[in-house]
């Protein structure tokens, strides 16, 4: 690949803006579903262990759950004595 193409490709891969919480959740859910389908095939093909696949899906599910809970938990107000 010519250098100019590599530089252009690199620039296209940078995050360009901050997205909304809903857009982030949509992307995480999309990624979760893709990984679930791919990991199942990869485990059968021997490219990924079932334990590793489950661990990765669990971590992604945790990230989704954490993002969902952002802003839903009331932070207690500290009162000075």
N, C-alpha and C positions, 0 to 999 in steps of 0.2 A: 504494500500500500504506500503510495507517495506520501511524503511528509505533510503536504498541504491537506490531504484527505484525512490523515490521522489527527491533525490539529482540529479540523472541522468536526470530525466525529467526536472528539473529546469535548468540544464546546457544546455540542448537542446533548451530551449526557449530564450536563450540570443542572442542578435544580434552579429554575428561573424565577419562581415566585412561591410565596407561602400560600398554601391552600387551606380551605376550610376544614373543620373537624369532620364534617360529613364526607368530604372528598377523600380525606385521609382514611376514614373507615371503609369507604367503598373500595379504595385501592387495596387495603389490607385484606378485606374479604375476598376480593378478586384473586389476590395472590394466594390466599389460603386455599381456595378452591382449585386453582391451578396446581399447586403443590400436592394437594391431596390426590388428584388424578395422576400426576407424574410420579409421585413417590410410590404409589401402588404398583405401577409398572416397573419402576426401578428396583423395588424390593424383589419382585418376581424375576427380573433379569439379573439380580445379584449385584447391581450397581450401588445399592444402598441397603444397609441393614434395617430390619424392621424397628429395632430399638432407636436407631438414629432418626429414622423417618418420624416415629412417634414423638421423639423429643423435640424435633424441629417444629412439628405441627403444634405441639403443646406450647412451645415458646411463642409462636405466632398467635395462637389463640389467646395467650396471656396478654400480649401486646394489644390485641383487639379489645379484650375485656377492660384493660387499664384505660385505654383511650375512651371507651364508652363511659367509664365512671368519672372521667375528668369533668369537673364542674357540677357533678351530681352530689358530691359529698360535702356536707356543711363543715366548714372549718370552725372549731370552737373559738369564741372570742376570749382572749385572755384579759382578765380583769386584775389590775394591780391591787395588792392588798392595802 
